[in-house]
């Protein structure tokens, strides 16, 4: 990610120092909350670390539930960050320990949400640093390109990868993203366990929130 100013980092810190509350979980589009706030969404393969990243951003251990079982998040969970930003934690795509028809239902829900949510400012597509891009990630990129919905890649679990391979992964993904019309060029490199990249991602998100 591009180097950020101290003012930008402080704006991110102040935003995420405010109260963040669970609003509701939606299993269908009819349950979506009013889209009166700017909104961001966290998407990614099952067990990529979405809930852990959200908890790290807000500085709370259990705001978003975490699990080692892929497919634990079975609905879109919404969190209100101090009336300035709505955060959506999406069901993981890819492998999930659930019946196939249930997985298909989650997939339709997520795709319809991502394509049509008017208040959505940016989708953050999480990718496990240990595994790199998979076909399911690329399918999400293509869907968001078609919908002209801006998105940014966030590498998770970066502490599990040595600096050399991690740097090459960032470079390779950056080259691939350059071919996608809706992709944000900067890649966020994070570790929820170590706190790496969290302040920078907070600052990035702060630019999307209400003043």
C-alpha positions as CSV (number, residue, x, y, z in Angstrom):
1,X,0.0,0.0,0.0
2,X,1.2,3.5,-0.8
3,X,2.8,5.4,2.1
4,X,0.3,7.4,4.1
5,X,0.7,10.6,6.0
6,X,0.5,10.9,9.8
7,X,-2.7,12.9,9.4
8,X,-4.3,10.0,7.4
9,X,-3.1,7.4,9.9
10,X,-4.5,9.5,12.8
11,X,-7.9,9.9,11.0
12,X,-8.0,6.1,10.7
13,X,-7.1,5.6,14.3
14,X,-9.8,8.1,15.5
15,X,-12.5,6.5,13.3
16,X,-11.9,3.0,14.6
17,X,-11.5,4.2,18.2
18,X,-15.2,5.0,18.2
19,X,-18.0,2.6,19.1
20,X,-18.9,-0.2,16.7
21,X,-22.0,-2.2,17.1
22,X,-23.6,-5.2,15.5
23,X,-26.7,-4.2,13.6
24,X,-28.2,-7.4,12.2
25,X,-27.5,-10.5,10.2
26,X,-29.3,-10.9,6.8
27,X,-30.0,-14.2,5.2
28,X,-32.0,-12.6,2.4
29,X,-32.0,-9.3,0.5
30,X,-35.3,-8.3,2.0
31,X,-33.6,-8.1,5.4
32,X,-30.9,-5.6,4.4
33,X,-30.7,-2.5,6.6
34,X,-31.5,1.0,5.2
35,X,-28.5,2.1,3.1
36,X,-28.3,5.6,4.6
37,X,-24.6,5.3,5.5
38,X,-21.5,4.8,3.3
39,X,-20.8,1.1,3.3
40,X,-17.8,-1.2,2.9
41,X,-17.9,-5.0,2.5
42,X,-15.3,-7.7,3.3
43,X,-15.4,-10.6,1.0
44,X,-13.2,-13.6,0.6
45,X,-12.8,-17.4,0.6
46,X,-14.0,-19.4,3.6
47,X,-11.6,-19.2,6.5
48,X,-9.5,-16.4,4.9
49,X,-9.8,-14.3,8.1
50,X,-12.6,-11.8,7.5
51,X,-13.9,-11.8,11.0
52,X,-10.4,-11.7,12.5
53,X,-9.6,-8.7,10.4
54,X,-12.7,-6.8,11.3
55,X,-12.0,-7.5,15.0
56,X,-8.4,-6.2,14.6
57,X,-9.7,-3.1,12.8
58,X,-12.1,-2.2,15.6
59,X,-9.8,-3.3,18.4
60,X,-12.3,-5.8,19.8
61,X,-11.7,-9.5,20.2
62,X,-15.3,-10.8,19.5
63,X,-17.3,-8.2,17.6
64,X,-17.3,-10.5,14.6
65,X,-17.3,-14.2,15.4
66,X,-14.3,-16.2,14.3
67,X,-14.0,-19.9,13.7
68,X,-11.5,-22.4,12.3
69,X,-14.5,-24.1,10.6
70,X,-14.9,-22.8,7.0
71,X,-18.4,-21.5,6.3
72,X,-19.2,-20.4,9.8
73,X,-20.5,-17.0,8.6
74,X,-23.8,-18.0,6.9
75,X,-25.3,-14.5,6.4
76,X,-24.3,-10.9,5.8
77,X,-23.5,-9.4,9.2
78,X,-23.7,-5.6,9.4
79,X,-21.9,-3.4,11.9
80,X,-22.4,0.4,12.5
81,X,-19.2,2.3,13.1
82,X,-20.3,5.3,15.1
83,X,-22.9,6.4,12.6
84,X,-20.2,7.2,10.1
85,X,-19.8,3.9,8.2
86,X,-21.6,0.5,7.8
87,X,-19.4,-2.6,7.6
88,X,-20.6,-5.8,6.0
89,X,-19.0,-9.1,6.8
90,X,-20.0,-11.4,3.9
91,X,-20.3,-15.2,3.9
92,X,-17.1,-16.9,2.7
93,X,-17.1,-18.3,-0.8
94,X,-15.5,-21.5,-1.9
95,X,-15.4,-24.5,0.5
96,X,-17.9,-24.6,3.3
97,X,-19.1,-27.3,5.6
98,X,-22.8,-27.0,4.6
99,X,-25.2,-28.5,2.1
100,X,-24.6,-27.5,-1.5
101,X,-28.0,-25.8,-1.8
102,X,-27.2,-23.7,1.2
103,X,-23.8,-22.7,-0.2
104,X,-25.5,-21.7,-3.5
105,X,-28.0,-19.6,-1.6
106,X,-25.2,-17.7,0.2
107,X,-23.4,-17.2,-3.1
108,X,-26.5,-15.7,-4.8
109,X,-27.1,-13.5,-1.8
110,X,-23.5,-12.2,-1.8
111,X,-23.4,-11.7,-5.6
112,X,-26.7,-9.8,-5.7
113,X,-25.7,-7.6,-2.7
114,X,-22.3,-6.7,-4.3
115,X,-23.9,-5.9,-7.7
116,X,-26.8,-3.8,-6.4
117,X,-26.0,-2.1,-3.1
118,X,-26.2,1.6,-3.8
119,X,-24.4,2.7,-0.7
120,X,-21.4,0.3,-1.2
121,X,-18.3,2.4,-1.5
122,X,-15.7,-0.3,-1.8
123,X,-15.4,-4.1,-1.4
124,X,-12.3,-5.4,0.2
125,X,-11.5,-8.9,-1.2
126,X,-9.4,-10.8,1.2
127,X,-6.8,-13.3,0.0
128,X,-4.8,-15.6,2.2
129,X,-1.1,-14.7,1.7
130,X,-0.1,-18.4,2.0
131,X,-2.2,-19.5,-1.0
132,X,-2.5,-16.5,-3.3
133,X,-5.3,-16.0,-5.8
134,X,-7.7,-18.8,-6.5
135,X,-10.3,-19.3,-9.3
136,X,-13.0,-18.2,-6.9
137,X,-11.2,-14.9,-6.2
138,X,-10.8,-14.2,-9.9
139,X,-14.5,-14.9,-10.4
140,X,-15.4,-12.2,-7.8
141,X,-13.0,-9.8,-9.6
142,X,-14.8,-10.4,-12.9
143,X,-18.2,-10.0,-11.3
144,X,-17.2,-6.7,-9.6
145,X,-15.6,-5.5,-12.9
146,X,-18.9,-6.1,-14.8
147,X,-20.9,-4.3,-12.0
148,X,-18.4,-1.4,-12.0
149,X,-18.1,-1.9,-8.2
150,X,-14.7,-0.7,-6.9
151,X,-12.7,-3.3,-4.9
152,X,-9.4,-3.6,-3.2
153,X,-7.4,-6.8,-2.4
154,X,-6.3,-7.3,1.2
155,X,-3.7,-10.0,1.9
156,X,-4.3,-11.7,5.2
157,X,-2.0,-13.8,7.4
158,X,1.1,-12.1,6.0
159,X,3.0,-13.1,9.1
160,X,2.9,-16.7,7.9
161,X,4.9,-15.9,4.7
162,X,8.5,-14.9,4.5
163,X,9.2,-11.4,3.1
164,X,10.7,-12.5,-0.2
165,X,7.8,-14.7,-1.3
166,X,5.3,-12.1,0.1
167,X,6.9,-9.4,-2.0
168,X,6.7,-11.5,-5.1
169,X,3.0,-12.3,-4.4
170,X,2.2,-8.6,-4.0
171,X,4.0,-7.8,-7.3
172,X,2.2,-10.7,-9.2
173,X,-1.2,-9.8,-7.9
174,X,-0.6,-6.1,-8.7
175,X,0.2,-7.0,-12.3
176,X,-3.0,-9.0,-12.5
177,X,-5.2,-6.3,-11.0
178,X,-3.9,-3.8,-13.6
179,X,-6.0,-5.7,-16.1
180,X,-9.2,-5.3,-14.1
181,X,-11.2,-2.1,-14.6
182,X,-12.8,-1.8,-11.1
183,X,-9.7,-2.9,-9.1
184,X,-8.0,-0.4,-6.8
185,X,-4.3,-0.6,-7.5
186,X,-2.9,-0.6,-4.0
187,X,-2.8,-3.9,-2.2
188,X,-3.2,-4.0,1.6
189,X,-0.9,-6.4,3.4
190,X,-2.1,-7.4,6.8
191,X,-1.7,-9.7,9.8
192,X,-4.6,-9.7,12.3
193,X,-2.4,-11.7,14.7
194,X,0.6,-9.3,14.6
195,X,-1.2,-6.0,13.8
196,X,0.8,-5.5,10.6
197,X,-0.9,-3.2,8.1
198,X,-4.0,-2.6,10.3
199,X,-3.3,1.2,10.9
200,X,-2.8,1.7,7.2
201,X,-6.0,-0.1,6.3
202,X,-7.9,1.9,8.9
203,X,-6.6,5.1,7.3
204,X,-7.7,3.8,3.8
205,X,-11.2,3.0,5.1
206,X,-11.5,6.4,6.9
207,X,-11.5,8.1,3.5
208,X,-14.7,6.3,2.7
209,X,-16.6,7.2,5.9
210,X,-18.8,10.2,6.7
211,X,-16.8,13.2,8.2
